[in-house]
Amino acid sequence: MKLALRDLAKVTALAAIALFLLKGCAVNPATGGPNLVLMSENRELEIGEEEHEKIIASAQIVEDEALNAYVQKIGERLAAASHRPDLEYTFTIIDSPEINAFALPGGYIYVNRGLMLYLNSEDQLAAVMAHEIGHVTARHAVQQQARGRLGNAAATVGGVVAAVATGSGYIGSELAQIGSIWAAAGASGFGREHELEADTLGSEYLAQAGYDPAAMIEVLTVLKNQEDFNVRVAQRQPSYHGLFTTHPRNDVRLQQAVANSGELEGSEIQASDPAIFRQEMDGLAYGETRTPSGDRNRYYQDLLSYTVVFPNEWQIRETPTTVTAIAPEEVASINISVQRLRQYKEPRLFIREDLGITDLQQSESLSQYRLTGYTGIHENEAGRQERVSVLYLGPRAFVLRGEVNGAEEPEDMDDLMLASMRTFRAIQMNERASASSLRIRYVQVTNGFSWPALAARSPIQQYPEETLRLLNGYYPYGDPEPGEWIKILQ
């Protein structure tokens, strides 16, 4: 009897597992095959919207209405040819130099400015977006979430890694800091099978939308060339997550998928106007911009060599040696001034002896970006709560004063001001170099053109010839014909 009961228990458990798996199985809307998913489409859409709001609030977005409209138009054309045309797709350009693109569940597609710089046709840009749409239509993020939940019974839906990435496989620090596991976890990609599936689906969408599906191989070649450059020339670690053991042009499965897409019924390539693409890309910033991604209100003081991020929407007023950031409705402000250190003393003593503040409360030491300091709260001469911080940078003491003046939640305002003060640091060398940001310009090749000659006149400081070749799709060798348009940096 005991054995029978034990067997019955096993059968019951197996039946429960089978029922659980059956409930979790769904038909993949893109492939028609069964997939294990543990999330409804409505929940998928909710997650996408929630995570998109985080990204928009935290990452720097390219604010070029014409370029954004151009990208959205291409995306909508591709989405209409996809397996999930009824989704409301949103296409966003992130102002980051990283060579990357990624997607969130529910139809949110992101392309980094850094990747767009290396594309040389509308078809290639469409290929990047089509690949990401393929991840969305095949619900790869949802599938990965389901696998994470099954692999760890203690995990919750909200705590399981699930995201998608293309290109470098690196989302960028600005996204890694916003608390979105769906975006930040994209660095690992989806693995070879899902990436190939996205390539296949993307090639189909390209063909059905009238683009050349061969552009998918061209884009992957761009990414592979970046990897080769990083490894062989710059001696850096690969930036591309390297799903191909061979060059994309030699990958048999990819070649076959692209060839099959070109034979789909109703597909007909419609030549894109290269002049329109050049017009939209001309002037696009290269490298780091003056305002790092995610720091919408970062202030630079070049004379004193410091930078700080003030709260968003605070107005900045400056003199040659001071700066004041003022909150909306003037309910609070942060002022930064400087004094020369005539003798070293602990920052705590500087506040007491040099600033004459002896009633500091809630005080603590500061240690940030290799700077030392001290901070606390006191009541100033006007009878208002004031946050005072002192930070030492070189031979100077920087005094940061945050005054609360009528804020409804003074403690919350103080937290906001202290968070701003904790961003104070020295300006880095690469930020100085980006002060006069380089931009893409198009020129026509003339007789006698050579890459070494062009590189010799280029403002690019490191690997100018290799960079110019990569930008124009001629890495590691090859030359354009006279009359052809190429990109330079000015």
Secondary structure as UniProt FT lines:
FT   HELIX           2..24
FT   STRAND          25..27
FT   TURN            29..31
FT   STRAND          34..36
FT   HELIX           41..58
FT   HELIX           65..79
FT   TURN            80..81
FT   TURN            85..86
FT   STRAND          90..94
FT   STRAND          100..104
FT   TURN            105..107
FT   STRAND          108..112
FT   HELIX           113..116
FT   TURN            117..118
FT   HELIX           122..137
FT   TURN            138..139
FT   HELIX           140..151
FT   TURN            153..154
FT   HELIX           157..159
FT   STRAND          166..167
FT   HELIX           173..176
FT   TURN            177..179
FT   HELIX           181..184
FT   HELIX           185..188
FT   HELIX           192..208
FT   TURN            209..210
FT   TURN            213..214
FT   HELIX           215..232
FT   HELIX           248..250
FT   HELIX           252..262
FT   TURN            265..266
FT   HELIX           274..281
FT   TURN            282..283
FT   STRAND          285..286
FT   TURN            293..294
FT   TURN            296..297
FT   STRAND          298..301
FT   TURN            302..305
FT   STRAND          306..309
FT   TURN            312..313
FT   STRAND          315..318
FT   STRAND          323..326
FT   HELIX           328..330
FT   STRAND          332..340
FT   HELIX           347..349
FT   HELIX           350..354
FT   STRAND          361..368
FT   TURN            369..370
FT   STRAND          371..379
FT   TURN            381..382
FT   STRAND          385..393
FT   TURN            394..395
FT   STRAND          396..404
FT   HELIX           410..421
FT   TURN            422..423
FT   STRAND          425..426
FT   HELIX           429..433
FT   TURN            434..436
FT   STRAND          438..444
FT   TURN            447..448
FT   HELIX           451..456
FT   HELIX           464..472
FT   TURN            482..483
FT   STRAND          485..489
//
